[in-house]
Amino acid sequence: MQWCVVVTTAASAIKEAQRLGYPIVMKVVGPVHKSDVGGVVLNVKDDATVQKEFERMIKIKDTTAILLQPMLSGEYVYVGAKYEPKFGHMILCGLGGIYIEVLKDVQVGLSPVSLDEAHEMIKNLKSYKIIQGVRGQEGINEDIYAEIITRVAALCKAAPEIMEMDINPLIGNMSKLTAVDARIRIESGVRN
């Protein structure tokens, strides 16, 4: 099954939403900060809402299409990278979604990052209890999260032209983590 689809008409949005199965998430394609412009709608459960939200969202400035994907549940985490000329790639992790900006609870490691270092980054987050699971809420699989952190670091080593990368959010639980949105900025001529 296709995990997400990009549509440019309301009719195709309804058809694809039915194929994906409700509930779904709708996101604008184009604007960088989708939630800031009203470009994310969660838990869409019927054709009428798809129609209404498509017509509203396609009018948002810089929007070129609408992305549809199944609605997922779990904790939101973040993995990112930022190139610093004197150091190389800094690898970042923390709670994802809007929490990264609100809580500013981020741990940083210098690429390459080993699995042990990734686990240490995760455990040093102030929000670590949420990642573990608290008050009946399921946590996330720390081994998978640590593996993703090391793979982002490895990707930056293999592709040093990556200036910035944000995978935000990754939605997860104890069995899996799924990247829901990502942004990568590349510049040519950069070498570690």
Residue pairs with C-beta under 8 A, 6 or more apart in sequence:
1 20
2 20
3 69
3 70
4 67
4 68
4 69
5 16
5 19
5 20
5 67
5 68
5 69
6 29
6 65
6 66
6 67
6 68
7 13
7 16
7 54
7 65
7 66
7 67
7 68
8 58
8 64
8 65
8 66
9 54
10 50
10 51
10 54
10 55
13 26
13 50
13 51
13 54
13 66
13 68
14 47
14 50
14 51
16 68
17 24
17 44
17 47
17 50
17 68
18 47
20 68
20 69
20 70
21 70
22 44
22 45
22 46
23 43
23 44
23 45
23 70
23 71
24 44
24 50
24 68
24 69
24 70
24 71
25 40
25 41
25 42
25 43
25 44
25 68
25 69
25 70
25 71
25 72
25 180
26 40
26 41
26 44
26 50
26 53
26 54
26 57
26 66
26 67
26 68
27 34
27 39
27 40
27 41
27 66
27 67
27 69
27 181
28 34
28 37
28 39
28 40
28 57
28 58
28 60
28 63
28 65
28 66
28 67
29 63
29 64
29 65
29 66
29 67
30 60
30 62
30 63
30 64
30 65
31 37
31 39
31 60
31 61
31 62
31 63
32 183
34 40
34 181
35 98
37 60
37 61
38 56
38 57
38 60
39 57
39 60
39 63
41 49
41 53
41 57
42 71
43 71
44 50
44 53
44 71
54 66
57 63
57 66
58 65
58 66
69 180
72 171
72 178
72 180
73 171
73 173
74 138
74 140
74 171
74 172
74 173
75 95
75 130
75 131
75 137
75 138
75 139
75 140
75 171
75 172
75 173
76 95
76 96
76 97
76 99
76 168
76 169
76 170
76 171
77 93
77 94
77 95
77 96
77 131
77 140
77 145
77 169
77 170
77 172
77 177
78 92
78 93
78 94
78 95
78 96
78 97
78 100
78 106
78 166
78 167
78 168
78 169
78 170
79 91
79 92
79 93
79 145
79 148
79 149
79 152
79 167
79 168
79 170
80 91
80 92
80 93
80 152
80 164
80 165
80 166
80 167
80 168
81 89
81 90
81 91
81 92
81 111
81 152
81 153
81 155
81 156
81 162
81 164
81 165
82 89
82 90
82 92
82 163
82 164
82 165
83 89
83 90
83 156
83 160
83 162
83 163
83 164
83 190
84 90
87 110
88 110
88 111
88 156
88 192
89 110
89 111
89 153
89 156
89 157
89 160
89 162
89 192
90 108
90 109
90 110
90 111
91 108
91 109
91 110
91 111
91 113
91 121
91 149
91 152
91 153
91 156
92 106
92 107
92 108
93 106
93 107
93 118
93 121
93 122
93 125
93 145
93 149
94 100
94 103
94 105
94 106
94 107
94 125
94 127
95 103
95 105
95 125
95 127
95 130
95 131
96 168
96 169
96 170
96 171
97 168
97 169
99 105
99 127
100 106
100 168
103 126
103 127
105 125
105 126
105 127
106 125
107 121
107 122
107 124
107 125
108 121
109 117
109 118
109 121
109 149
109 153
111 153
111 156
111 157
112 150
112 153
112 154
112 157
113 121
113 149
113 150
113 153
114 150
115 146
115 147
115 150
118 145
118 146
118 147
118 149
118 150
119 142
119 146
121 149
122 128
122 131
122 142
122 145
122 146
122 149
125 131
130 137
130 139
131 139
131 140
131 142
131 145
132 139
132 142
133 139
133 140
133 174
138 173
138 174
139 173
139 174
140 172
140 173
140 174
140 177
141 172
141 173
141 174
141 175
141 176
141 177
144 172
144 176
144 177
145 170
145 172
145 177
148 167
148 170
148 177
152 165
152 167
155 162
155 165
156 162
156 165
157 192
159 186
160 190
160 191
160 192
161 186
161 187
161 188
161 189
161 190
162 184
162 185
162 186
163 185
163 186
163 187
163 190
164 183
164 184
164 185
165 182
165 183
165 184
165 185
166 182
166 183
166 184
167 179
167 181
167 182
168 181
168 182
168 183
169 180
169 181
170 177
170 178
170 179
170 180
171 177
171 178
171 180
172 178
